[in-house]
Amino acid sequence: MLQAEFISEFIDQAPVSWNYLIETSLAVPFEKIEKVATKIGKFVVDIKSLDENIYKQYTGLDLDLAHTNLLKLKEMIGAERIRVR
């Protein structure tokens, strides 16, 4: 998702018949997610752990950011297009 601008531009230039799936931790500013959310058919969200300490060890980031972004994404595109693992 760090390359959201590129992803968005690529999708805009690709054939309309293509479908997109993105695997992400959602640990980015929500503005990046917003840029591509409506263009992606399916999101696979990789949450390393629901334990904050373990999550921080794996990613170096705060679990709250990923959680908040997941809730916002669900509101934006619906739960049926999101798989969390």
C-alpha positions as CSV (number, residue, x, y, z in Angstrom):
1,M,0.0,0.0,0.0
2,L,3.0,2.3,0.3
3,Q,2.8,2.5,-3.5
4,A,-0.9,3.4,-3.7
5,E,-0.3,6.2,-6.3
6,F,1.4,3.7,-8.6
7,I,-1.3,1.1,-8.0
8,S,-4.1,3.5,-8.8
9,E,-2.4,4.8,-12.0
10,F,-1.7,1.2,-13.1
11,I,-5.3,0.1,-12.6
12,D,-6.5,3.2,-14.5
13,Q,-4.4,2.2,-17.5
14,A,-5.0,-1.5,-17.4
15,P,-7.9,-3.4,-19.2
16,V,-11.2,-2.9,-17.5
17,S,-11.8,-6.6,-17.4
18,W,-8.9,-7.2,-15.0
19,N,-9.7,-8.0,-11.3
20,Y,-7.5,-7.0,-8.5
21,L,-6.6,-8.6,-5.1
22,I,-4.2,-6.9,-2.7
23,E,-2.6,-8.3,0.4
24,T,-1.8,-5.7,3.0
25,S,-1.3,-5.1,6.7
26,L,-3.2,-1.9,6.4
27,A,-0.5,-0.3,8.5
28,V,-0.3,2.9,6.3
29,P,-2.0,6.3,6.4
30,F,-5.6,5.8,5.5
31,E,-5.3,8.3,2.6
32,K,-3.2,5.6,0.8
33,I,-6.0,3.0,1.3
34,E,-8.6,5.5,0.1
35,K,-6.8,6.0,-3.1
36,V,-7.2,2.4,-4.2
37,A,-10.1,1.0,-2.1
38,T,-12.8,1.3,-4.7
39,K,-10.6,-0.1,-7.5
40,I,-9.6,-3.3,-5.7
41,G,-12.0,-6.3,-5.8
42,K,-10.7,-8.1,-2.7
43,F,-8.5,-7.2,0.2
44,V,-6.5,-9.8,2.1
45,V,-5.5,-8.2,5.4
46,D,-2.5,-9.8,7.1
47,I,-2.7,-9.2,10.8
48,K,0.3,-10.9,12.3
49,S,-1.2,-11.1,15.8
50,L,-3.9,-9.5,17.9
51,D,-1.5,-9.2,20.8
52,E,-0.1,-5.7,20.6
53,N,3.3,-6.7,21.8
54,I,3.7,-9.5,19.3
55,Y,2.3,-7.3,16.5
56,K,4.8,-4.6,17.4
57,Q,7.7,-7.2,17.4
58,Y,6.7,-8.4,13.9
59,T,6.0,-5.1,12.3
60,G,7.5,-2.3,14.4
61,L,4.2,-0.6,14.2
62,D,1.1,0.0,16.3
63,L,-1.8,-2.5,16.0
64,D,-4.3,0.4,16.5
65,L,-3.5,1.9,13.1
66,A,-4.2,-1.4,11.3
67,H,-7.4,-1.9,13.4
68,T,-8.7,1.6,12.7
69,N,-7.9,1.3,9.0
70,L,-9.7,-2.0,8.9
71,L,-12.8,-0.5,10.3
72,K,-12.7,2.4,8.0
73,L,-12.1,0.1,5.0
74,K,-15.1,-2.0,6.0
75,E,-17.3,1.0,6.1
76,M,-16.0,2.1,2.7
77,I,-16.3,-1.1,0.7
78,G,-18.1,-3.6,2.8
79,A,-17.0,-6.7,4.7
80,E,-17.6,-9.1,1.9
81,R,-14.6,-7.7,0.0
82,I,-12.2,-8.1,2.9
83,R,-10.6,-11.3,4.3
84,V,-8.6,-11.1,7.5
85,R,-5.9,-13.7,8.3
